[in-house]
């Protein structure tokens, strides 16, 4: 049976946390299948908070390391969804 893991990140201050977060995501790019990021953007406002959704692929041991490093960043709220894929 295979596992699918999706990480949801709420970034409380994109300006403050962007560098460290991006560095970690780049280091683990080999195990990120899909990355979706979004924040409020209008002609008047570029929001300081944002969200990133990651679909992970490959070695689950690497997923755990990625999750730990992201969890160590104080300005992130990390949520995890894990699915056991039946018939895979």
C-alpha positions as CSV (number, residue, x, y, z in Angstrom):
1,X,0.0,0.0,0.0
2,X,1.3,3.5,-0.9
3,X,1.0,6.7,1.0
4,X,0.1,10.1,-0.3
5,X,1.0,13.0,1.9
6,X,-0.1,16.6,1.5
7,X,1.4,19.5,3.6
8,X,-0.5,22.7,4.1
9,X,1.5,25.7,5.3
10,X,0.1,29.0,6.6
11,X,2.9,31.6,6.5
12,X,2.1,34.3,9.0
13,X,4.7,36.8,7.6
14,X,5.8,36.1,4.1
15,X,8.4,38.9,4.1
16,X,10.1,37.6,7.3
17,X,9.8,33.8,6.6
18,X,10.2,33.7,2.8
19,X,14.0,33.2,2.7
20,X,14.2,30.3,5.2
21,X,11.0,28.6,3.9
22,X,12.2,28.8,0.2
23,X,15.6,27.5,1.2
24,X,14.1,24.4,2.8
25,X,11.6,23.9,-0.1
26,X,14.5,24.1,-2.6
27,X,16.6,21.6,-0.7
28,X,13.7,19.1,-0.8
29,X,12.5,19.9,-4.3
30,X,13.2,16.3,-5.3
31,X,10.3,15.1,-3.2
32,X,7.8,17.8,-4.0
33,X,5.5,16.7,-6.8
34,X,3.1,19.7,-6.7
35,X,3.4,23.1,-5.1
36,X,0.6,25.7,-4.9
37,X,1.1,29.0,-3.2
38,X,-1.4,31.8,-2.9
39,X,-1.9,35.1,-1.0
40,X,-4.2,38.1,-1.3
41,X,-3.0,40.5,-4.0
42,X,-4.9,43.6,-5.2
43,X,-3.8,46.9,-6.6
44,X,-3.9,48.3,-3.0
45,X,-2.6,45.3,-0.9
46,X,-0.1,42.5,-1.1
47,X,-0.9,40.4,2.0
48,X,1.9,39.5,4.4
49,X,0.4,36.1,5.1
50,X,-0.1,33.3,2.6
51,X,-0.6,29.6,2.1
52,X,1.4,26.9,0.4
53,X,0.1,23.4,-0.4
54,X,2.7,20.6,-1.1
55,X,2.0,17.2,-2.6
56,X,4.9,15.0,-1.7
57,X,6.4,12.1,-3.8
58,X,9.3,9.7,-3.4
59,X,10.9,8.6,-0.1
60,X,8.7,9.0,2.9
61,X,11.8,9.4,5.1
62,X,12.6,12.5,3.2
63,X,9.0,13.7,3.7
64,X,9.6,13.4,7.5
65,X,12.8,15.5,7.3
66,X,11.1,18.2,5.2
67,X,8.1,18.2,7.6
68,X,10.5,18.5,10.6
69,X,12.5,21.4,9.1
70,X,9.3,23.3,8.1
71,X,7.8,22.7,11.6
72,X,10.9,24.3,13.2
73,X,10.1,27.6,11.5
74,X,8.2,29.7,14.1
75,X,6.2,31.8,11.6
76,X,4.5,28.8,10.0
77,X,1.4,26.8,10.9
78,X,2.0,23.3,9.4
79,X,-0.9,20.9,8.8
80,X,-0.6,17.4,7.4
81,X,-3.0,15.1,5.4
82,X,-1.9,11.5,4.8
83,X,-3.8,9.0,2.7
84,X,-3.2,5.3,2.4
85,X,-3.7,4.5,-1.2
86,X,-5.6,1.2,-1.6
87,X,-4.9,-0.8,-4.7
88,X,-1.7,1.0,-5.5
